[in-house]
């Protein structure tokens, strides 16, 4: 099938996950970790909450102001996720590895258990989105994930995503239903989807609840 597809980026969100120091949430399931361009790490999850069905139902994105020094890729058939203010921890019991994604000046860092390897990446924004999709997590294991500025032709092995995933994920618009200048975090929910975001100093959180798609992002300023 021919045609260029937009293929995946930084939909920023976190369904009320980073609301406060005491607010800790968790999940478990199949996890795929990939780079989505040089400045974004993507964590895709098929959660076991209501039984794994092979489809992505939530994802996280860590955004860096600069390119990451080292690429990161992992396929975890089962992992535990704990997300708390400014940080996401993905623990693979099989690999005895912890993957940490954090906004350093916002996180409440927890000690790692003994005898586990820690792989850590930090950035200026950490987001989480919860939304049912028709995207099979197995496709993420096979194919690369690319930024929307790059074209993706299916027969070339890219990972196609629906156009809506790109909407409202970037730019400098300051129209915010929650958050806005001076805010370090915000969230939006309704209609079966939610998002939230935590941002570093020098950025502000902006969340929009209008329309069917909830958007949460960090804006420089």
C-alpha positions in Angstrom: 0.0 0.0 0.0 1.5 3.3 -1.0 1.4 6.7 0.7 3.3 8.6 3.3 2.2 8.2 6.9 3.0 10.4 9.8 4.7 8.0 12.2 5.0 8.9 15.9 6.3 11.7 18.2 5.6 13.4 21.4 2.0 13.5 22.3 2.6 14.8 25.7 0.3 13.8 28.6 0.0 12.0 31.8 -3.6 11.4 33.1 -3.3 13.2 36.5 -0.2 11.2 37.3 2.0 14.0 38.5 -0.5 15.9 40.7 1.6 15.9 43.8 4.4 14.3 45.8 2.1 11.7 47.4 0.4 10.8 44.1 1.9 7.6 42.8 0.3 5.4 40.2 1.4 2.0 38.7 0.7 -0.3 35.8 2.0 -3.5 34.4 2.1 -5.2 31.0 4.0 -5.5 27.8 6.3 -2.6 27.1 8.3 -1.4 24.1 10.9 1.4 24.5 12.1 3.2 21.4 13.7 6.5 20.3 11.3 8.7 18.4 13.9 10.9 16.8 17.1 12.1 18.5 15.3 14.1 21.4 12.4 11.8 22.4 12.2 8.5 24.1 8.8 6.7 23.7 7.5 4.0 26.1 4.5 2.1 24.6 2.4 0.0 26.9 -0.2 -2.8 26.5 -1.4 -2.8 30.1 -2.6 -5.9 31.9 -5.2 -3.9 33.8 -8.1 -5.4 31.9 -6.2 -8.1 30.2 -3.6 -7.6 27.5 -5.0 -7.5 24.0 -1.9 -6.7 22.0 -3.0 -3.1 21.5 -1.3 0.0 22.8 -3.5 1.6 25.5 -1.1 4.1 27.1 2.3 5.7 26.3 4.9 8.0 27.8 7.3 10.4 26.1 10.4 11.9 27.6 11.5 15.0 25.7 15.1 16.4 25.8 16.2 19.9 24.8 19.2 18.3 23.1 19.9 15.0 21.4 20.4 12.1 23.7 24.0 10.8 23.7 23.0 7.1 23.5 20.0 5.5 21.7 17.7 3.3 23.8 15.7 0.3 22.7 14.0 -2.4 24.7 11.3 -5.1 24.2 9.8 -6.2 27.6 7.3 -9.0 27.5 6.3 -8.0 31.0 7.3 -5.0 33.1 6.1 -3.1 36.1 5.6 0.7 35.7 5.5 3.2 38.6 5.0 6.9 37.8 5.2 9.6 40.3 6.0 13.3 40.3 8.5 14.0 37.5 9.5 10.4 36.9 8.6 7.1 35.4 10.3 3.8 36.4 9.9 0.7 34.3 11.2 -2.5 36.0 11.9 -5.7 34.0 12.2 -8.6 36.4 13.4 -10.9 33.7 16.2 -8.5 32.7 16.8 -7.4 36.3 16.9 -3.9 34.8 15.2 -0.6 35.8 14.6 2.0 33.1 14.2 5.5 34.6 12.8 8.5 32.7 12.8 11.8 34.7 12.6 15.6 34.8 15.4 16.0 37.3 14.2 19.3 38.9 10.7 18.0 39.4 11.2 14.3 40.4 11.0 12.7 43.8 13.7 10.1 43.2 13.4 6.7 44.8 16.3 4.3 45.6 16.7 1.4 43.2 16.5 -2.2 44.6 19.8 -4.0 45.0 21.2 -6.2 42.2 19.2 -4.3 39.4 20.9 -2.5 36.6 19.6 1.1 36.2 19.3 2.7 32.7 18.4 6.4 33.2 17.5 9.2 30.8 16.5 12.7 31.8 14.8 15.5 29.9 12.7 18.7 30.1 9.3 17.2 29.8 7.7 13.9 30.7 4.2 13.0 29.5 1.7 10.2 29.7 -1.4 9.5 27.6 -4.1 6.9 28.3 -6.3 6.2 25.3 -7.4 3.0 23.5 -5.8 2.6 20.1 -5.8 0.1 17.2 -2.0 0.1 17.2 -0.5 -3.3 17.7 2.4 -3.3 20.1 4.1 -6.1 18.1 4.5 -3.6 15.2 6.6 -1.4 17.4 9.0 -4.3 18.0 9.5 -4.9 14.3 9.6 -1.4 12.9 11.4 1.9 13.7 9.4 4.9 15.0 10.1 8.2 13.3 9.3 11.8 13.9 6.5 13.6 12.0 8.9 15.7 10.1 10.0 12.5 8.4 7.9 10.7 5.8 7.0 7.1 6.5 6.1 4.7 3.7 4.6 1.4 4.9 6.5 -0.9 2.6 9.8 0.6 3.8 9.2 -0.7 7.3 8.2 2.4 9.2 5.7 2.3 12.0 2.5 4.1 10.8 0.3 5.9 13.3 -3.1 7.6 12.8 -2.9 11.3 12.1 -4.7 12.3 15.3 -1.7 11.3 17.4 0.2 14.3 16.1 -2.5 16.9 16.8 -1.7 19.5 19.4 1.6 18.1 20.4 3.9 20.9 19.6 4.1 24.6 18.7 4.0 27.7 20.9 0.3 28.3 21.4 -0.6 29.5 24.9 -4.3 28.5 24.8 -4.5 26.3 27.8 -7.6 24.9 29.6 -5.3 24.1 32.5 -1.7 24.9 33.2 -0.3 28.0 31.4 2.7 30.3 32.1 4.1 29.5 35.5 2.7 26.0 35.7 5.0 23.0 35.9 2.3 20.4 35.4 -1.3 20.0 34.2 -3.7 17.4 33.0 -6.9 17.0 30.9 -9.4 14.1 30.7 -12.8 13.2 29.3 -14.4 11.2 26.6 -12.4 8.0 27.3 -8.9 9.6 27.1 -6.6 11.5 29.4 -3.2 13.2 29.3 -0.9 15.1 31.7 2.6 16.5 31.6 5.4 17.6 33.9 7.8 20.2 32.7 11.3 21.5 33.7 12.3 25.0 34.6 12.2 27.2 31.5 9.1 25.5 30.2 5.4 25.7 31.2 2.8 23.0 31.1 -0.3 23.5 28.8 -3.3 21.2 28.7 -6.3 21.5 26.4 -9.5 19.6 26.9 -11.6 20.9 24.0 -12.7 18.6 21.3 -12.3 14.8 21.3 -8.5 14.8 21.7 -6.9 15.9 25.0 -3.5 17.4 24.5 -0.8 18.1 27.1 2.5 19.7 26.3 5.5 21.6 27.5 6.0 25.1 25.9 9.3 27.0 26.2 8.9 30.3 27.9 
